[in-house]
Amino acid sequence: MVEKDIITIGVLAHVDAGKTSLTECLLYKSGTTQAQGSVDKGSAITDGLAMERNRGISIKTATVDFEWEGTHINLLDTPGHIDFSAEVDRALSVLDLIVLVVSAKEGVQAHTLNLWESIKERNLPVLVFINKIDRPGADLEQVFTDFEKDLGAKLFALNMGDNSIPEKPKVISFKDSFSNIPSPIIIKSLENLAELDELFLEQYLEGNRYNLDECFQRLWFR
């Protein structure tokens, strides 16, 4: 990812995956807003149209901005409904990075595939954000597997959602998740990294002990 002081990020998703809720969370965590907006309550900043508030869906691409660790971030919250795909296509032309939101309960859906094809066509860097890990029926491992199988993507888990205690879901950093939550997701992530990095591949095949912090750094500089 290109380093610069200003970056434009687009949040994309199949409808109801939690895209606008994620946007509101980012605004709140950055200190831009004093309270986190809610789609259900009609208080989401990026759903400014009366029809959006009434229907609980995004219709137009909304742009907000905030500062994070010295970087000015322009954030585009795009519509998730396939009927408004033209709005998403227009947004893709100005983005530096995409956050693709996928529900841990519903998983990869029809429009997720459409969005992925558009992302590949433009060769844009993308972070996959698996949302709603606290919902009944959420299955992180199945979503991860389906994403690789259905979309042909090679994913790497930057962190792990832990919903082993349903009432207290949490996120564990990559370097801690390998020892705390032995998971096929982490194993597959390391295999994917080995396919991209010859030095790590050698360590991996020989069964050498590897430093997870170093793995994380090598991933970013691929």
HELIX and SHEET records of a PDB file:
HELIX    1   1 LYS A   19  LYS A   29  1                                  11    
HELIX    2   2 ALA A   50  ARG A   55  1                                   6    
HELIX    3   3 ILE A   82  PHE A   84  5                                   3    
HELIX    4   4 SER A   85  LEU A   92  1                                   8    
HELIX    5   5 ALA A  110  ARG A  122  1                                  13    
HELIX    6   6 LEU A  140  LEU A  151  1                                  12    
HELIX    7   7 PHE A  174  ASN A  180  1                                   7    
HELIX    8   8 PRO A  184  LEU A  196  1                                  13    
HELIX    9   9 GLU A  198  LEU A  205  1                                   8    
HELIX   10  10 LEU A  212  TRP A  220  1                                   9    
SHEET    1   A 5 ALA A  62  TRP A  68  0                                        
SHEET    2   A 5 THR A  71  ASP A  77 -1                                        
SHEET    3   A 5 ILE A   6  ALA A  13  1                                        
SHEET    4   A 5 LEU A  97  SER A 103  1                                        
SHEET    5   A 5 VAL A 126  ASN A 131  1                                        
SHEET    1   B 2 ASN A 159  ASP A 162  0                                        
SHEET    2   B 2 LYS A 170  SER A 173 -1                                        
END                                                                             
